[in-house]
């Protein structure tokens, strides 16, 4: 896995404790074939952490699983924040891992947007703001539960949105 400064924004399910199959609640709908409470292990998850219906999820009514992307946050929560231990070793970790995943996934989502902005012909000020936001979202230090809890997500999301909105001129110029 990459260093915390340059996190991998692509999901690596082999390094994750199948968090998305456990921590989230599903409602039976066109996206999910069953009702499942948050923290309940999906009955389709096998003891090795693999989805037993992986290739048939769409046909069996689990298209929501295909659509979900943690953007690399799942493996980081498992390996970096919880050091490879998981809800399987200690069911008391399920809620804590879910809370960490929800924050880190949003951080990775913002990093993905900022990575796309890197390719634009930014001016000096924009490039500086971009670097500052990236450093804030991908600091040198590893993430811990405590640091994720204290992370100012709402304020950072506003700053990222404001920055990206200011880049609209690059798109209108190409029209
Ligand atoms: S259906 Fe498969 S991918 Fe979806 S939550 Fe259950 S085990 Fe995970």
Backbone and ligand atoms as CSV (ligand in chain L), in Angstrom:
chain,resi,resn,atom,element,x,y,z
A,1,UNK,N,N,0.849,-1.204,0.000
A,1,UNK,CA,C,0.000,0.000,0.000
A,1,UNK,C,C,0.887,1.258,0.000
A,2,UNK,N,N,0.389,2.353,-0.593
A,2,UNK,CA,C,1.168,3.578,-0.639
A,2,UNK,C,C,1.316,4.200,0.744
A,3,UNK,N,N,2.228,5.145,0.870
A,3,UNK,CA,C,2.401,5.834,2.146
A,3,UNK,C,C,1.197,6.729,2.381
A,4,UNK,N,N,0.928,7.111,3.643
A,4,UNK,CA,C,-0.228,7.957,3.930
A,4,UNK,C,C,-0.235,9.257,3.137
A,5,UNK,N,N,0.968,9.804,2.816
A,5,UNK,CA,C,1.002,11.083,2.099
A,5,UNK,C,C,0.367,10.945,0.707
A,6,UNK,N,N,0.526,9.793,0.083
A,6,UNK,CA,C,-0.038,9.575,-1.244
A,6,UNK,C,C,-0.951,8.357,-1.209
A,7,UNK,N,N,-2.099,8.507,-0.589
A,7,UNK,CA,C,-2.960,7.328,-0.426
A,7,UNK,C,C,-3.448,6.792,-1.761
A,8,UNK,N,N,-3.620,5.488,-1.778
A,8,UNK,CA,C,-4.192,4.838,-2.941
A,8,UNK,C,C,-5.694,5.112,-2.910
A,9,UNK,N,N,-6.210,5.709,-3.970
A,9,UNK,CA,C,-7.636,6.064,-3.991
A,9,UNK,C,C,-8.464,5.004,-4.717
A,10,UNK,N,N,-7.849,3.848,-4.922
A,10,UNK,CA,C,-8.558,2.725,-5.556
A,10,UNK,C,C,-8.773,1.643,-4.509
A,11,UNK,N,N,-9.984,1.129,-4.453
A,11,UNK,CA,C,-10.296,0.102,-3.449
A,11,UNK,C,C,-9.434,-1.138,-3.651
A,12,UNK,N,N,-8.903,-1.651,-2.549
A,12,UNK,CA,C,-8.147,-2.916,-2.567
A,12,UNK,C,C,-8.833,-3.835,-1.555
A,13,UNK,N,N,-9.848,-4.551,-2.043
A,13,UNK,CA,C,-10.664,-5.384,-1.145
A,13,UNK,C,C,-9.828,-6.461,-0.454
A,14,UNK,N,N,-8.702,-6.863,-1.072
A,14,UNK,CA,C,-7.893,-7.928,-0.454
A,14,UNK,C,C,-7.198,-7.444,0.821
A,15,UNK,N,N,-7.081,-6.116,0.994
A,15,UNK,CA,C,-6.444,-5.580,2.209
A,15,UNK,C,C,-7.476,-5.025,3.179
A,16,UNK,N,N,-8.745,-5.192,2.863
A,16,UNK,CA,C,-9.828,-4.633,3.694
A,16,UNK,C,C,-10.537,-5.768,4.433
A,17,UNK,N,N,-11.120,-5.436,5.568
A,17,UNK,CA,C,-11.848,-6.436,6.360
A,17,UNK,C,C,-13.321,-6.481,5.937
A,18,UNK,N,N,-13.573,-6.351,4.635
A,18,UNK,CA,C,-14.943,-6.399,4.082
A,18,UNK,C,C,-15.870,-5.429,4.819
A,19,UNK,N,N,-15.356,-4.243,5.087
A,19,UNK,CA,C,-16.116,-3.290,5.909
A,19,UNK,C,C,-17.456,-2.921,5.298
A,20,UNK,N,N,-17.482,-2.728,3.959
A,20,UNK,CA,C,-18.741,-2.279,3.355
A,20,UNK,C,C,-19.809,-3.370,3.401
A,21,UNK,N,N,-19.404,-4.611,3.652
A,21,UNK,CA,C,-20.377,-5.707,3.742
A,21,UNK,C,C,-20.890,-5.884,5.171
A,22,UNK,N,N,-20.403,-5.047,6.080
A,22,UNK,CA,C,-20.751,-5.209,7.493
A,22,UNK,C,C,-21.279,-3.909,8.122
A,23,UNK,N,N,-20.538,-2.840,7.944
A,23,UNK,CA,C,-20.831,-1.655,8.769
A,23,UNK,C,C,-22.087,-0.881,8.333
A,24,UNK,N,N,-22.471,-0.997,7.066
A,24,UNK,CA,C,-23.604,-0.195,6.593
A,24,UNK,C,C,-24.928,-0.936,6.699
A,25,UNK,N,N,-25.996,-0.144,6.817
A,25,UNK,CA,C,-27.357,-0.705,6.801
A,25,UNK,C,C,-27.856,-0.708,5.358
A,26,UNK,N,N,-28.638,-1.728,4.982
A,26,UNK,CA,C,-29.304,-1.745,3.673
A,26,UNK,C,C,-30.799,-1.792,3.917
A,27,UNK,N,N,-31.536,-1.191,3.005
A,27,UNK,CA,C,-32.985,-1.389,2.982
A,27,UNK,C,C,-33.296,-2.211,1.747
A,28,UNK,N,N,-34.174,-3.185,1.876
A,28,UNK,CA,C,-34.574,-3.962,0.695
A,28,UNK,C,C,-35.152,-2.986,-0.334
A,29,UNK,N,N,-34.605,-3.002,-1.498
A,29,UNK,CA,C,-34.994,-2.013,-2.511
A,29,UNK,C,C,-34.520,-2.534,-3.861
A,30,UNK,N,N,-34.570,-1.666,-4.859
A,30,UNK,CA,C,-34.082,-2.134,-6.160
A,30,UNK,C,C,-32.550,-2.287,-6.151
A,31,UNK,N,N,-31.885,-1.713,-5.121
A,31,UNK,CA,C,-30.424,-1.807,-5.052
A,31,UNK,C,C,-29.915,-2.919,-4.145
A,32,UNK,N,N,-30.764,-3.333,-3.193
A,32,UNK,CA,C,-30.346,-4.368,-2.241
A,32,UNK,C,C,-31.463,-5.400,-2.072
A,33,UNK,N,N,-31.050,-6.674,-2.067
A,33,UNK,CA,C,-32.051,-7.738,-2.009
A,33,UNK,C,C,-32.582,-8.026,-0.617
A,34,UNK,N,N,-31.974,-7.441,0.421
A,34,UNK,CA,C,-32.390,-7.750,1.801
A,34,UNK,C,C,-32.374,-6.486,2.651
A,35,UNK,N,N,-33.021,-6.584,3.813
A,35,UNK,CA,C,-32.836,-5.554,4.851
A,35,UNK,C,C,-31.646,-5.998,5.692
A,36,UNK,N,N,-30.781,-5.088,6.007
A,36,UNK,CA,C,-29.638,-5.423,6.870
A,36,UNK,C,C,-29.351,-4.239,7.769
A,37,UNK,N,N,-29.200,-4.502,9.065
A,37,UNK,CA,C,-28.890,-3.409,10.000
A,37,UNK,C,C,-27.406,-3.071,9.934
A,38,UNK,N,N,-27.055,-1.846,10.293
A,38,UNK,CA,C,-25.641,-1.454,10.383
A,38,UNK,C,C,-24.960,-2.351,11.407
A,39,UNK,N,N,-23.806,-2.868,11.051
A,39,UNK,CA,C,-23.056,-3.732,11.967
A,39,UNK,C,C,-23.400,-5.208,11.837
A,40,UNK,N,N,-24.444,-5.517,11.080
A,40,UNK,CA,C,-24.814,-6.920,10.870
A,40,UNK,C,C,-24.027,-7.439,9.660
A,41,UNK,N,N,-23.471,-8.631,9.784
A,41,UNK,CA,C,-22.675,-9.175,8.678
A,41,UNK,C,C,-23.629,-9.626,7.573
A,42,UNK,N,N,-23.361,-9.216,6.339
A,42,UNK,CA,C,-24.214,-9.642,5.227
A,42,UNK,C,C,-24.175,-11.163,5.124
A,43,UNK,N,N,-25.317,-11.821,5.011
A,43,UNK,CA,C,-25.319,-13.282,4.942
A,43,UNK,C,C,-24.601,-13.831,3.706
A,44,UNK,N,N,-24.338,-12.978,2.718
A,44,UNK,CA,C,-23.630,-13.437,1.516
A,44,UNK,C,C,-22.107,-13.408,1.686
A,45,UNK,N,N,-21.645,-12.863,2.792
A,45,UNK,CA,C,-20.193,-12.770,3.017
A,45,UNK,C,C,-19.710,-14.096,3.605
A,46,UNK,N,N,-18.675,-14.696,2.975
A,46,UNK,CA,C,-18.200,-15.970,3.507
A,46,UNK,C,C,-17.153,-15.754,4.602
A,47,UNK,N,N,-16.728,-16.837,5.219
A,47,UNK,CA,C,-15.827,-16.705,6.370
A,47,UNK,C,C,-14.430,-16.228,5.964
A,48,UNK,N,N,-14.125,-16.260,4.661
A,48,UNK,CA,C,-12.828,-15.749,4.188
A,48,UNK,C,C,-12.928,-14.287,3.785
A,49,UNK,N,N,-14.102,-13.671,3.982
A,49,UNK,CA,C,-14.259,-12.258,3.641
A,49,UNK,C,C,-14.589,-12.031,2.177
A,50,UNK,N,N,-15.047,-13.096,1.489
A,50,UNK,CA,C,-15.415,-12.925,0.075
A,50,UNK,C,C,-16.927,-12.970,-0.079
A,51,UNK,N,N,-17.405,-12.257,-1.092
A,51,UNK,CA,C,-18.834,-12.257,-1.371
A,51,UNK,C,C,-19.200,-13.556,-2.094
A,52,UNK,N,N,-20.129,-14.302,-1.522
A,52,UNK,CA,C,-20.513,-15.587,-2.110
A,52,UNK,C,C,-21.329,-15.454,-3.378
A,53,UNK,N,N,-21.826,-14.249,-3.663
A,53,UNK,CA,C,-22.628,-14.072,-4.887
A,53,UNK,C,C,-21.994,-13.015,-5.797
A,54,UNK,N,N,-20.685,-12.825,-5.645
A,54,UNK,CA,C,-19.997,-11.710,-6.302
A,54,UNK,C,C,-20.368,-11.540,-7.776
A,55,UNK,N,N,-20.301,-12.623,-8.528
A,55,UNK,CA,C,-20.544,-12.510,-9.978
A,55,UNK,C,C,-22.023,-12.386,-10.329
A,56,UNK,N,N,-22.878,-12.627,-9.348
A,56,UNK,CA,C,-24.326,-12.599,-9.636
A,56,UNK,C,C,-25.047,-11.494,-8.884
A,57,UNK,N,N,-24.284,-10.530,-8.349
A,57,UNK,CA,C,-24.906,-9.506,-7.499
A,57,UNK,C,C,-26.000,-8.733,-8.230
A,58,UNK,N,N,-25.741,-8.394,-9.459
A,58,UNK,CA,C,-26.731,-7.613,-10.191
A,58,UNK,C,C,-28.021,-8.414,-10.362
A,59,UNK,N,N,-27.897,-9.648,-10.846
A,59,UNK,CA,C,-29.069,-10.498,-11.084
A,59,UNK,C,C,-29.830,-10.775,-9.793
A,60,UNK,N,N,-29.104,-10.875,-8.678
A,60,UNK,CA,C,-29.757,-11.213,-7.408
A,60,UNK,C,C,-30.227,-9.979,-6.630
A,61,UNK,N,N,-30.146,-8.809,-7.253
A,61,UNK,CA,C,-30.717,-7.610,-6.632
A,61,UNK,C,C,-29.764,-6.846,-5.736
A,62,UNK,N,N,-28.445,-7.008,-5.939
A,62,UNK,CA,C,-27.473,-6.292,-5.100
A,62,UNK,C,C,-26.635,-5.315,-5.939
A,63,UNK,N,N,-27.295,-4.594,-6.829
A,63,UNK,CA,C,-26.540,-3.651,-7.664
A,63,UNK,C,C,-25.931,-2.529,-6.817
A,64,UNK,N,N,-26.523,-2.265,-5.644
A,64,UNK,CA,C,-25.976,-1.230,-4.752
A,64,UNK,C,C,-24.559,-1.556,-4.322
A,65,UNK,N,N,-24.251,-2.841,-4.185
A,65,UNK,CA,C,-22.888,-3.247,-3.799
A,65,UNK,C,C,-21.914,-2.944,-4.935
A,66,UNK,N,N,-22.388,-3.107,-6.166
A,66,UNK,CA,C,-21.517,-2.855,-7.317
A,66,UNK,C,C,-21.260,-1.347,-7.442
A,67,UNK,N,N,-22.304,-0.563,-7.148
A,67,UNK,CA,C,-22.179,0.889,-7.296
A,67,UNK,C,C,-21.301,1.512,-6.200
A,68,UNK,N,N,-21.239,0.874,-5.036
A,68,UNK,CA,C,-20.494,1.482,-3.929
A,68,UNK,C,C,-18.991,1.415,-4.181
A,69,UNK,N,N,-18.305,2.511,-3.907
A,69,UNK,CA,C,-16.840,2.552,-4.030
A,69,UNK,C,C,-16.291,3.293,-2.815
A,70,UNK,N,N,-15.418,2.648,-2.061
A,70,UNK,CA,C,-14.854,3.316,-0.867
A,70,UNK,C,C,-13.679,4.208,-1.243
A,71,UNK,N,N,-13.269,4.191,-2.502
A,71,UNK,CA,C,-12.137,4.990,-2.988
A,71,UNK,C,C,-10.865,4.727,-2.171
A,72,UNK,N,N,-10.680,3.494,-1.761
A,72,UNK,CA,C,-9.448,3.125,-1.055
A,72,UNK,C,C,-9.488,3.365,0.446
A,73,UNK,N,N,-10.618,3.831,0.965
A,73,UNK,CA,C,-10.683,4.114,2.409
A,73,UNK,C,C,-10.781,2.828,3.233
A,74,UNK,N,N,-11.421,1.800,2.675
A,74,UNK,CA,C,-11.628,0.558,3.434
A,74,UNK,C,C,-10.318,-0.091,3.858
A,75,UNK,N,N,-9.386,-0.223,2.901
A,75,UNK,CA,C,-8.121,-0.872,3.267
A,75,UNK,C,C,-7.313,-0.021,4.230
A,76,UNK,N,N,-7.488,1.306,4.135
A,76,UNK,CA,C,-6.726,2.182,5.046
A,76,UNK,C,C,-7.265,2.101,6.463
A,77,UNK,N,N,-8.585,2.063,6.568
A,77,UNK,CA,C,-9.182,1.934,7.909
A,77,UNK,C,C,-8.707,0.623,8.529
A,78,UNK,N,N,-8.719,-0.450,7.725
A,78,UNK,CA,C,-8.321,-1.770,8.243
A,78,UNK,C,C,-6.838,-1.810,8.612
A,79,UNK,N,N,-5.998,-1.362,7.686
A,79,UNK,CA,C,-4.550,-1.532,7.895
A,79,UNK,C,C,-3.903,-0.401,8.677
A,80,UNK,N,N,-4.304,0.839,8.372
A,80,UNK,CA,C,-3.600,1.985,8.977
A,80,UNK,C,C,-4.221,2.380,10.319
A,81,UNK,N,N,-5.550,2.461,10.342
A,81,UNK,CA,C,-6.203,2.937,11.572
A,81,UNK,C,C,-6.310,1.809,12.599
A,82,UNK,N,N,-6.633,0.595,12.137
A,82,UNK,CA,C,-6.839,-0.514,13.091
A,82,UNK,C,C,-5.726,-1.573,13.012
A,83,UNK,N,N,-4.665,-1.270,12.278
A,83,UNK,CA,C,-3.454,-2.117,12.264
A,83,UNK,C,C,-3.745,-3.585,11.955
A,84,UNK,N,N,-4.687,-3.805,11.044
A,84,UNK,CA,C,-4.942,-5.176,10.584
A,84,UNK,C,C,-5.899,-5.975,11.450
A,85,UNK,N,N,-6.301,-5.431,12.590
A,85,UNK,CA,C,-7.310,-6.155,13.378
A,85,UNK,C,C,-8.685,-5.786,12.816
A,86,UNK,N,N,-9.703,-6.554,13.135
A,86,UNK,CA,C,-10.998,-6.240,12.554
A,86,UNK,C,C,-12.141,-6.672,13.452
A,87,UNK,N,N,-13.335,-6.399,12.957
A,87,UNK,CA,C,-14.555,-6.785,13.663
A,87,UNK,C,C,-14.623,-8.298,13.835
A,88,UNK,N,N,-13.904,-9.053,13.001
A,88,UNK,CA,C,-13.924,-10.512,13.157
A,88,UNK,C,C,-13.191,-10.903,14.447
A,89,UNK,N,N,-12.086,-10.183,14.751
A,89,UNK,CA,C,-11.323,-10.476,15.973
A,89,UNK,C,C,-12.055,-9.925,17.188
A,90,UNK,N,N,-12.713,-8.790,16.985
A,90,UNK,CA,C,-13.352,-8.107,18.107
A,90,UNK,C,C,-14.620,-7.402,17.609
A,91,UNK,N,N,-15.795,-8.018,17.783
A,91,UNK,CA,C,-17.026,-7.421,17.259
A,91,UNK,C,C,-17.274,-6.002,17.791
A,92,UNK,N,N,-16.639,-5.680,18.910
A,92,UNK,CA,C,-16.776,-4.328,19.464
A,92,UNK,C,C,-16.165,-3.263,18.562
A,93,UNK,N,N,-15.367,-3.705,17.586
A,93,UNK,CA,C,-14.732,-2.726,16.683
A,93,UNK,C,C,-15.644,-2.313,15.531
A,94,UNK,N,N,-16.746,-3.041,15.331
A,94,UNK,CA,C,-17.564,-2.812,14.133
A,94,UNK,C,C,-18.015,-1.360,14.022
A,95,UNK,N,N,-18.608,-0.839,15.078
A,95,UNK,CA,C,-19.113,0.538,15.024
A,95,UNK,C,C,-17.956,1.513,14.845
A,96,UNK,N,N,-16.885,1.279,15.560
A,96,UNK,CA,C,-15.735,2.197,15.466
A,96,UNK,C,C,-15.140,2.176,14.057
A,97,UNK,N,N,-15.051,0.993,13.445
A,97,UNK,CA,C,-14.515,0.914,12.083
A,97,UNK,C,C,-15.461,1.595,11.100
A,98,UNK,N,N,-16.765,1.447,11.338
A,98,UNK,CA,C,-17.751,2.096,10.474
A,98,UNK,C,C,-17.648,3.612,10.557
A,99,UNK,N,N,-17.441,4.125,11.757
A,99,UNK,CA,C,-17.315,5.584,11.919
A,99,UNK,C,C,-16.056,6.087,11.214
A,100,UNK,N,N,-14.970,5.338,11.384
A,100,UNK,CA,C,-13.713,5.742,10.730
A,100,UNK,C,C,-13.870,5.691,9.207
A,101,UNK,N,N,-14.553,4.644,8.710
A,101,UNK,CA,C,-14.738,4.508,7.261
A,101,UNK,C,C,-15.554,5.664,6.711
A,102,UNK,N,N,-16.624,6.044,7.437
A,102,UNK,CA,C,-17.438,7.132,6.862
A,102,UNK,C,C,-16.672,8.428,6.738
A,103,UNK,N,N,-15.784,8.724,7.668
A,103,UNK,CA,C,-15.008,9.973,7.546
A,103,UNK,C,C,-13.922,9.818,6.472
A,104,UNK,N,N,-13.167,8.706,6.532
A,104,UNK,CA,C,-12.042,8.564,5.601
A,104,UNK,C,C,-12.524,8.422,4.155
A,105,UNK,N,N,-13.684,7.812,3.968
A,105,UNK,CA,C,-14.201,7.706,2.599
A,105,UNK,C,C,-14.471,9.101,2.030
A,106,UNK,N,N,-15.023,9.969,2.856
A,106,UNK,CA,C,-15.305,11.324,2.370
A,106,UNK,C,C,-14.003,12.083,2.102
A,107,UNK,N,N,-12.996,11.833,2.933
A,107,UNK,CA,C,-11.685,12.462,2.695
A,107,UNK,C,C,-11.122,11.981,1.350
A,108,UNK,N,N,-11.224,10.683,1.099
A,108,UNK,CA,C,-10.712,10.142,-0.168
A,108,UNK,C,C,-11.515,10.653,-1.368
A,109,UNK,N,N,-12.808,10.852,-1.155
A,109,UNK,CA,C,-13.657,11.385,-2.232
A,109,UNK,C,C,-13.169,12.781,-2.629
A,110,UNK,N,N,-12.859,13.585,-1.620
A,110,UNK,CA,C,-12.358,14.948,-1.895
A,110,UNK,C,C,-10.995,14.879,-2.582
A,111,UNK,N,N,-10.136,13.959,-2.135
A,111,UNK,CA,C,-8.810,13.828,-2.765
A,111,UNK,C,C,-8.925,13.443,-4.234
A,112,UNK,N,N,-9.910,12.612,-4.526
A,112,UNK,CA,C,-10.132,12.191,-5.911
A,112,UNK,C,C,-10.508,13.395,-6.769
A,113,UNK,N,N,-11.383,14.245,-6.254
A,113,UNK,CA,C,-11.780,15.447,-6.985
A,113,UNK,C,C,-10.579,16.365,-7.193
A,114,UNK,N,N,-9.748,16.485,-6.153
A,114,UNK,CA,C,-8.582,17.367,-6.258
A,114,UNK,C,C,-7.546,16.788,-7.224
A,115,UNK,N,N,-7.448,15.474,-7.285
A,115,UNK,CA,C,-6.511,14.849,-8.230
A,115,UNK,C,C,-6.930,15.181,-9.660
A,116,UNK,N,N,-8.252,15.183,-9.899
A,116,UNK,CA,C,-8.740,15.523,-11.248
A,116,UNK,C,C,-8.395,16.980,-11.567
A,117,UNK,N,N,-8.462,17.855,-10.542
A,117,UNK,CA,C,-8.172,19.276,-10.764
A,117,UNK,C,C,-6.697,19.501,-11.094
A,118,UNK,N,N,-5.825,18.574,-10.696
A,118,UNK,CA,C,-4.377,18.717,-10.946
A,118,UNK,C,C,-4.055,18.843,-12.430
A,119,UNK,N,N,-4.920,18.258,-13.263
A,119,UNK,CA,C,-4.616,18.229,-14.699
A,119,UNK,C,C,-4.982,19.547,-15.400
A,120,UNK,N,N,-5.662,20.436,-14.682
A,120,UNK,CA,C,-6.086,21.701,-15.303
A,120,UNK,C,C,-4.930,22.708,-15.314
A,121,UNK,N,N,-4.969,23.671,-16.242
A,121,UNK,CA,C,-3.906,24.688,-16.288
A,121,UNK,C,C,-4.124,25.743,-15.198
A,122,UNK,N,N,-3.844,25.376,-13.959
A,122,UNK,CA,C,-4.112,26.259,-12.821
A,122,UNK,C,C,-3.097,27.394,-12.755
A,123,UNK,N,N,-3.553,28.549,-12.222
A,123,UNK,CA,C,-2.578,29.621,-12.010
A,123,UNK,C,C,-1.853,29.358,-10.692
A,124,UNK,N,N,-0.897,30.227,-10.359
A,124,UNK,CA,C,-0.051,29.991,-9.183
A,124,UNK,C,C,-0.879,29.878,-7.895
A,125,UNK,N,N,-1.818,30.821,-7.737
A,125,UNK,CA,C,-2.638,30.826,-6.519
A,125,UNK,C,C,-3.496,29.568,-6.408
A,126,UNK,N,N,-4.061,29.171,-7.522
A,126,UNK,CA,C,-4.900,27.959,-7.521
A,126,UNK,C,C,-4.072,26.717,-7.183
A,127,UNK,N,N,-2.867,26.669,-7.762
A,127,UNK,CA,C,-2.021,25.486,-7.497
A,127,UNK,C,C,-1.613,25.444,-6.027
A,128,UNK,N,N,-1.399,26.624,-5.452
A,128,UNK,CA,C,-1.024,26.672,-4.037
A,128,UNK,C,C,-2.198,26.204,-3.167
A,129,UNK,N,N,-3.401,26.712,-3.488
A,129,UNK,CA,C,-4.586,26.286,-2.723
A,129,UNK,C,C,-4.789,24.788,-2.857
A,130,UNK,N,N,-4.585,24.283,-4.077
A,130,UNK,CA,C,-4.738,22.846,-4.312
A,130,UNK,C,C,-3.772,22.052,-3.420
A,131,UNK,N,N,-2.520,22.481,-3.372
A,131,UNK,CA,C,-1.522,21.772,-2.549
A,131,UNK,C,C,-1.901,21.828,-1.077
A,132,UNK,N,N,-2.379,22.991,-0.630
A,132,UNK,CA,C,-2.746,23.124,0.792
A,132,UNK,C,C,-3.905,22.190,1.140
A,133,UNK,N,N,-4.887,22.146,0.250
A,133,UNK,CA,C,-6.038,21.263,0.504
A,133,UNK,C,C,-5.609,19.800,0.495
A,134,UNK,N,N,-4.730,19.455,-0.453
A,134,UNK,CA,C,-4.267,18.058,-0.533
A,134,UNK,C,C,-3.478,17.669,0.718
A,135,UNK,N,N,-2.660,18.601,1.201
A,135,UNK,CA,C,-1.871,18.308,2.403
A,135,UNK,C,C,-2.779,18.149,3.621
A,136,UNK,N,N,-3.819,18.973,3.660
A,136,UNK,CA,C,-4.780,18.899,4.771
A,136,UNK,C,C,-5.521,17.554,4.752
A,137,UNK,N,N,-5.856,17.099,3.538
A,137,UNK,CA,C,-6.614,15.846,3.401
A,137,UNK,C,C,-5.718,14.609,3.406
A,138,UNK,N,N,-4.446,14.809,3.096
A,138,UNK,CA,C,-3.506,13.680,3.072
A,138,UNK,C,C,-2.249,14.084,3.828
A,139,UNK,N,N,-2.367,14.243,5.137
A,139,UNK,CA,C,-1.213,14.698,5.918
A,139,UNK,C,C,-0.137,13.609,6.004
A,140,UNK,N,N,1.050,14.012,6.422
A,140,UNK,CA,C,2.145,13.043,6.542
A,140,UNK,C,C,1.862,12.005,7.622
A,141,UNK,N,N,1.182,12.433,8.685
A,141,UNK,CA,C,0.913,11.506,9.788
A,141,UNK,C,C,-0.152,10.485,9.381
A,142,UNK,N,N,-0.054,9.307,9.982
A,142,UNK,CA,C,-1.083,8.295,9.734
A,142,UNK,C,C,-2.391,8.718,10.385
A,143,UNK,N,N,-3.490,8.248,9.825
A,143,UNK,CA,C,-4.785,8.512,10.449
A,143,UNK,C,C,-4.983,7.581,11.642
A,144,UNK,N,N,-5.589,8.142,12.675
A,144,UNK,CA,C,-5.993,7.349,13.840
A,144,UNK,C,C,-7.482,7.625,14.037
A,145,UNK,N,N,-8.114,6.841,14.886
A,145,UNK,CA,C,-9.535,7.093,15.165
A,145,UNK,C,C,-9.713,8.514,15.686
A,146,UNK,N,N,-8.833,8.912,16.587
A,146,UNK,CA,C,-8.924,10.221,17.220
A,146,UNK,C,C,-8.788,11.341,16.190
A,147,UNK,N,N,-7.820,11.180,15.308
A,147,UNK,CA,C,-7.590,12.223,14.301
A,147,UNK,C,C,-8.760,12.287,13.322
A,148,UNK,N,N,-9.333,11.173,12.995
A,148,UNK,CA,C,-10.494,11.176,12.092
A,148,UNK,C,C,-11.694,11.824,12.775
A,149,UNK,N,N,-11.851,11.539,14.062
A,149,UNK,CA,C,-12.992,12.140,14.795
A,149,UNK,C,C,-12.878,13.647,14.858
A,150,UNK,N,N,-11.662,14.115,14.990
A,150,UNK,CA,C,-11.452,15.568,15.131
A,150,UNK,C,C,-11.367,16.282,13.784
A,151,UNK,N,N,-11.315,15.541,12.695
A,151,UNK,CA,C,-11.115,16.172,11.386
A,151,UNK,C,C,-12.317,17.068,11.051
A,152,UNK,N,N,-12.067,18.334,10.677
A,152,UNK,CA,C,-13.179,19.261,10.382
A,152,UNK,C,C,-13.763,19.006,8.990
A,153,UNK,N,N,-14.542,17.943,8.883
A,153,UNK,CA,C,-15.034,17.485,7.589
A,153,UNK,C,C,-15.927,18.509,6.891
A,154,UNK,N,N,-16.897,19.067,7.650
A,154,UNK,CA,C,-17.850,20.000,7.033
A,154,UNK,C,C,-17.114,21.227,6.505
A,155,UNK,N,N,-16.207,21.762,7.304
A,155,UNK,CA,C,-15.487,22.958,6.912
A,155,UNK,C,C,-14.571,22.663,5.704
A,156,UNK,N,N,-13.910,21.523,5.740
A,156,UNK,CA,C,-13.017,21.156,4.635
A,156,UNK,C,C,-13.823,20.920,3.358
A,157,UNK,N,N,-14.987,20.284,3.489
A,157,UNK,CA,C,-15.827,20.043,2.314
A,157,UNK,C,C,-16.223,21.367,1.678
A,158,UNK,N,N,-16.550,22.348,2.523
A,158,UNK,CA,C,-16.911,23.681,2.006
A,158,UNK,C,C,-15.729,24.281,1.249
A,159,UNK,N,N,-14.536,24.170,1.827
A,159,UNK,CA,C,-13.343,24.746,1.172
A,159,UNK,C,C,-13.075,24.070,-0.173
A,160,UNK,N,N,-13.225,22.752,-0.219
A,160,UNK,CA,C,-12.984,22.024,-1.469
A,160,UNK,C,C,-14.017,22.442,-2.518
A,161,UNK,N,N,-15.297,22.537,-2.088
A,161,UNK,CA,C,-16.352,22.939,-3.039
A,161,UNK,C,C,-16.091,24.333,-3.578
A,162,UNK,N,N,-15.709,25.221,-2.682
A,162,UNK,CA,C,-15.432,26.607,-3.086
A,162,UNK,C,C,-14.286,26.633,-4.100
A,163,UNK,N,N,-13.243,25.877,-3.815
A,163,UNK,CA,C,-12.081,25.824,-4.716
A,163,UNK,C,C,-12.489,25.280,-6.089
A,164,UNK,N,N,-13.242,24.189,-6.085
A,164,UNK,CA,C,-13.627,23.568,-7.356
A,164,UNK,C,C,-14.582,24.472,-8.134
A,165,UNK,N,N,-15.472,25.150,-7.409
A,165,UNK,CA,C,-16.388,26.077,-8.083
A,165,UNK,C,C,-15.600,27.179,-8.787
A,166,UNK,N,N,-14.527,27.610,-8.155
A,166,UNK,CA,C,-13.687,28.663,-8.737
A,166,UNK,C,C,-12.946,28.202,-9.987
A,167,UNK,N,N,-12.933,26.897,-10.245
A,167,UNK,CA,C,-12.219,26.379,-11.424
A,167,UNK,C,C,-13.123,26.243,-12.642
A,168,UNK,N,N,-14.384,26.656,-12.463
A,168,UNK,CA,C,-15.346,26.482,-13.575
A,168,UNK,C,C,-14.885,27.159,-14.860
A,169,UNK,N,N,-14.156,28.261,-14.691
A,169,UNK,CA,C,-13.727,29.016,-15.875
A,169,UNK,C,C,-12.903,28.135,-16.828
A,170,UNK,N,N,-12.197,27.150,-16.274
A,170,UNK,CA,C,-11.390,26.273,-17.136
A,170,UNK,C,C,-12.282,25.467,-18.085
A,171,UNK,N,N,-13.480,25.149,-17.601
A,171,UNK,CA,C,-14.392,24.350,-18.431
A,171,UNK,C,C,-15.131,25.230,-19.408
A,172,UNK,N,N,-15.570,26.426,-18.935
A,172,UNK,CA,C,-16.304,27.304,-19.844
A,172,UNK,C,C,-15.386,27.753,-20.979
A,173,UNK,N,N,-14.077,27.899,-20.671
A,173,UNK,CA,C,-13.120,28.320,-21.704
A,173,UNK,C,C,-12.996,27.259,-22.793
A,174,UNK,N,N,-13.208,25.984,-22.407
A,174,UNK,CA,C,-13.052,24.898,-23.395
A,174,UNK,C,C,-14.309,24.686,-24.232
A,175,UNK,N,N,-15.470,25.313,-23.812
A,175,UNK,CA,C,-16.743,25.113,-24.527
A,175,UNK,C,C,-16.704,25.699,-25.932
L,1,LIG,S1,S,-23.969,-9.009,-1.310
L,1,LIG,FE1,FE,-21.775,-9.441,-1.374
L,1,LIG,S2,S,-20.790,-7.458,-1.831
L,1,LIG,FE2,FE,-22.893,-7.032,-1.163
L,1,LIG,S3,S,-22.721,-6.634,1.048
L,1,LIG,FE3,FE,-23.213,-8.813,0.792
L,1,LIG,S4,S,-21.220,-9.863,0.769
L,1,LIG,FE4,FE,-20.826,-7.662,0.421
